[in-house]
Amino acid sequence: MLTCKDFLEELTDYLDEKTDAEIREKLERHIAECPNCWVICDTTKRTLRIYKGMKEYDVPRDVHSRLMVALEKKMATTR
């Protein structure tokens, strides 16, 4: 039996349809029995559908630069 943690570890491959039939069946059984994981899966599917339908936009240079600086600072403090 899969745990919620197992489900979350496999979620990306499940949504990308990269899991084998046996694991897929276990994941679908878990989703059917676990309302929390069902919500996570359903919300993620809906979010992906929305993003796939959106037009791409370039990030302005100043926003990109500020984001990179913030990420570098954050990574430096977590090391």
C-alpha positions in Angstrom: 0.0 0.0 0.0 1.3 3.4 -0.9 1.7 6.2 1.6 1.0 9.9 0.9 4.7 10.4 0.8 5.1 7.7 -1.8 2.3 9.2 -3.9 3.9 12.7 -3.8 7.3 11.2 -4.9 5.6 9.6 -7.9 3.2 12.5 -8.8 5.3 14.1 -11.5 5.9 10.8 -13.3 2.3 9.9 -12.9 1.1 13.2 -14.4 3.6 12.9 -17.2 2.4 9.3 -17.8 5.9 7.9 -17.2 5.0 5.3 -14.6 4.6 1.6 -15.4 1.2 0.1 -15.3 1.6 -1.5 -11.8 2.7 1.7 -10.1 0.0 3.7 -12.0 -2.6 1.3 -10.7 -1.4 1.7 -7.1 -1.3 5.5 -7.5 -4.8 5.6 -8.8 -6.0 3.4 -6.0 -4.4 5.7 -3.5 -6.0 8.8 -5.1 -9.4 7.1 -4.9 -9.0 6.3 -1.2 -7.2 9.5 0.0 -9.0 12.8 -0.4 -5.9 14.9 0.4 -3.9 13.3 -2.4 -6.9 13.5 -4.7 -7.0 17.3 -4.2 -3.3 17.6 -4.7 -3.4 15.6 -7.9 -6.5 17.3 -9.3 -5.2 20.8 -8.5 -1.9 20.1 -10.1 -3.6 18.7 -13.2 -5.7 21.8 -13.5 -2.8 24.1 -12.9 -0.8 22.4 -15.6 -3.7 22.7 -18.1 -3.9 26.4 -17.4 -0.1 27.0 -17.8 0.1 24.9 -21.0 -2.6 27.1 -22.5 -0.9 30.4 -21.7 1.2 32.5 -24.0 4.8 32.9 -23.0 6.2 36.3 -22.0 9.7 37.4 -21.6 10.7 38.4 -18.1 11.9 42.0 -18.1 15.7 42.3 -17.6 15.5 44.2 -14.3 13.1 41.7 -12.8 15.3 38.8 -14.0 18.4 40.5 -12.4 16.7 41.1 -9.1 15.4 37.5 -9.0 18.8 36.1 -9.7 20.4 38.3 -6.9 17.6 37.1 -4.5 18.1 33.5 -5.4 21.9 33.7 -5.0 21.5 35.3 -1.5 19.0 32.6 -0.5 21.2 29.8 -1.8 24.2 31.3 0.1 22.3 31.3 3.4 21.1 27.7 3.0 24.5 26.2 2.4 
